[in-house]
Amino acid sequence: MIAWRRAFRRAAIFAVLAGTLWLSLAVLAEAYGAGPPFYGRTTNMDKWASPWPWLAPIDLVAGVAVLLLARSGRRADS
């Protein structure tokens, strides 16, 4: 039973990290573009907004979730 919980916890941690990484990279690629330096930023400068104020809280919540999942695993296994 403990091995199943440990495997589930690891899969949950991986899913949270992979989802957060995918979201962050997709948003940053959309904001900064793939062309010359900061292509997305310079084409429509009046409409451009930095993605960092939205990404930082999402990444922070995901980091806290990963820490809580990892910490709950240590308590349950001991």
C-alpha positions as CSV (number, residue, x, y, z in Angstrom):
1,M,0.0,0.0,0.0
2,I,2.8,2.4,0.8
3,A,4.5,1.8,-2.5
4,W,1.3,2.7,-4.3
5,R,1.0,5.9,-2.4
6,R,4.6,6.8,-3.0
7,A,4.2,6.2,-6.7
8,F,1.0,8.3,-6.8
9,R,2.8,11.1,-4.9
10,R,5.7,11.0,-7.3
11,A,3.4,11.1,-10.3
12,A,1.5,14.0,-8.8
13,I,4.7,15.9,-8.2
14,F,5.8,15.2,-11.8
15,A,2.4,16.3,-13.2
16,V,2.5,19.6,-11.3
17,L,6.0,20.3,-12.3
18,A,5.5,19.4,-15.9
19,G,2.3,21.3,-16.2
20,T,3.8,24.4,-14.7
21,L,6.9,24.2,-16.8
22,W,4.7,23.8,-20.0
23,L,2.5,26.7,-19.1
24,S,5.4,29.0,-18.3
25,L,7.3,28.2,-21.4
26,A,4.2,28.6,-23.6
27,V,3.4,31.9,-22.1
28,L,7.0,33.2,-22.4
29,A,7.3,32.0,-26.0
30,E,4.1,33.8,-26.8
31,A,5.1,37.0,-25.1
32,Y,8.7,37.2,-26.4
33,G,8.3,35.5,-29.8
34,A,10.7,33.4,-31.7
35,G,12.0,36.1,-34.0
36,P,14.7,38.7,-33.4
37,P,15.2,39.8,-29.8
38,F,11.9,40.3,-28.1
39,Y,10.0,40.2,-31.4
40,G,6.6,40.0,-29.8
41,R,7.4,42.9,-27.6
42,T,8.5,45.3,-30.3
43,T,5.8,44.7,-33.0
44,N,2.9,46.0,-30.9
45,M,4.5,47.7,-28.1
46,D,1.3,49.6,-27.1
47,K,-0.5,46.3,-26.6
48,W,2.2,44.2,-25.1
49,A,2.1,43.3,-21.4
50,S,4.8,41.5,-19.4
51,P,3.8,37.9,-18.5
52,W,5.8,37.9,-15.3
53,P,3.2,39.3,-12.9
54,W,0.9,36.4,-13.9
55,L,3.5,33.7,-14.0
56,A,5.2,34.4,-10.7
57,P,2.1,33.6,-8.5
58,I,1.3,30.5,-10.6
59,D,4.9,29.2,-10.3
60,L,4.8,30.0,-6.6
61,V,1.6,28.1,-6.0
62,A,3.0,25.1,-7.9
63,G,6.2,25.2,-5.9
64,V,4.3,25.2,-2.6
65,A,2.1,22.3,-3.9
66,V,5.2,20.3,-4.8
67,L,6.8,21.0,-1.4
68,L,3.6,20.0,0.4
69,L,3.3,16.8,-1.6
70,A,7.0,15.9,-0.9
71,R,6.6,16.8,2.7
72,S,3.5,14.7,3.2
73,G,5.4,11.8,1.7
74,R,8.1,12.0,4.3
75,R,5.6,12.1,7.1
76,A,3.6,9.2,5.8
77,D,6.6,7.0,5.2
78,S,8.1,7.5,8.6
